[in-house]
Amino acid sequence: TTWDRGSPCFVHGDTLYIPCAFVTHLGTCIDEKTPLLRSSDAVSRQGLRLLKAMGRETSATVIYNYLGWEQEFFVVPADLYKKRPDLVNCGRTLLGNLPEKNQQGELHYFNTCPPSVKKLMDNIQAKMLLVGNPMTVKHNEVAPAQHEMSPIFCMSNASADSNVLFMQVAAEEAEKLGLAVLFHEKPFKGINGSGKHCNWSVGTDTGANFFAPGKTPQSSELYVTALACLAYGLRQYNELVRCTVAHAGNDHRLGAQEAPPAIISLYPGQGFEAHVDAIIAGGPLAGYNAEKKMVNPGTRNTMAVPSGAEDRNRTAPFPHCGNRFEFRAVGSSQCCAMPVAICNTMFAAGMAHLSGLLEGGMALRDAVAKVYRENREIIFTGNGYSKEWPKEA
């Protein structure tokens, strides 16, 4: 074992926890942390290579990748949980009826948090803060008894470690209150399941974000180029990305009730999709307008509010969310490390491919257009729940 020096040590209870990587005596990784660290190195290496080939951000010395996870879970009374052998042994119910109210009208989502669950989440928040992981979000989710908590985003390796700790702390604190936390992706049939949305971004040590359109021609050019690399990675390694979220629990969840379909596609927004088609047709890389729109509620008592530049499609497994991409297909019981490692790896592969074209003498516009043209089918901005999409895909 060797310490991952990018993820801080911490004390929990009476134990010192040291985040580590595990390898055999031959150097073969036998964990999920080592692939994540290797993928981070690949992103930095290929990102700097791409920037050099573009003649951009020449003062950058390292490329970071960030993760902000959104952990969904169910909370039920521990005494009732222990009376269900299916929940205890399988993580999900195998028989039973839907609740009378079910989740029509999202009554739970818009209701106040039950006092017992609020106390649980407050206790979890306090415990996580003690070990340096501040939580910023805690709220009800759509399904009855479903909730969510999220931290401030940070470096992917440290963030993945904090999520593993979060799941442990949640279970420990729930037990003290006579509750049980369910991390299975689909513990109850007929209502929403739980995911672990991985908000993933890549940026330089000089402050350039690959996934933020920005307001300057330089940042817009980097954004358009980065998404071409991402399209390449998702298209060429589509099955690998799908496999990283494929397991029994999650495959019960994917494809309905706010979970994305099992078909992995890229959702950059309809406006950007049109811009990609214009580039393929011979247009310039510049010209995409990512300014936020003002939405007017149309009442005397309210004023117009800014909305995102693009809609965030909840039926998409990989939508753009302003300055990052949200890998929505990750299951709630999973460790974040491997899904993010695959995101890093396929993105690094795309950057390596595009860098090769530029180093071979191809102009940036032509190289980006070529990559988009050859991987255009990965971009889908329609309804992921439609009957037509599986056939088209």
Salt bridges, closest charged atoms under 4 A:
ASP4 OD2 - LYS33 NZ 2.97
GLU70 OE1 - HIS197 ND1 3.53
ASP86 OD2 - ARG84 NH2 2.78
ASP122 OD2 - LYS118 NZ 2.96
ASP122 OD1 - LYS138 NZ 2.27
GLU148 OE2 - HIS139 NE2 3.31
ASP161 OD2 - LYS33 NZ 2.86
GLU172 OE1 - HIS12 NE2 2.90
GLU173 OE2 - LYS176 NZ 2.93
GLU185 OE2 - HIS247 NE2 3.73
GLU221 OE1 - ARG56 NH2 2.49
ASP251 OD1 - ARG242 NH2 3.27
GLU258 OE2 - ARG314 NH1 2.82
GLU273 OE2 - ARG376 NH2 3.03
ASP277 OD1 - ARG376 NE 2.66
GLU326 OE2 - HIS197 ND1 3.18
GLU326 OE1 - ARG312 NH1 3.73
GLU326 OE1 - ARG328 NH1 3.43
GLU359 OE1 - ARG49 NH2 2.82
ASP366 OD1 - ARG365 NE 3.22
GLU374 OE2 - LYS370 NZ 2.64
GLU377 OE2 - ARG235 NE 2.39
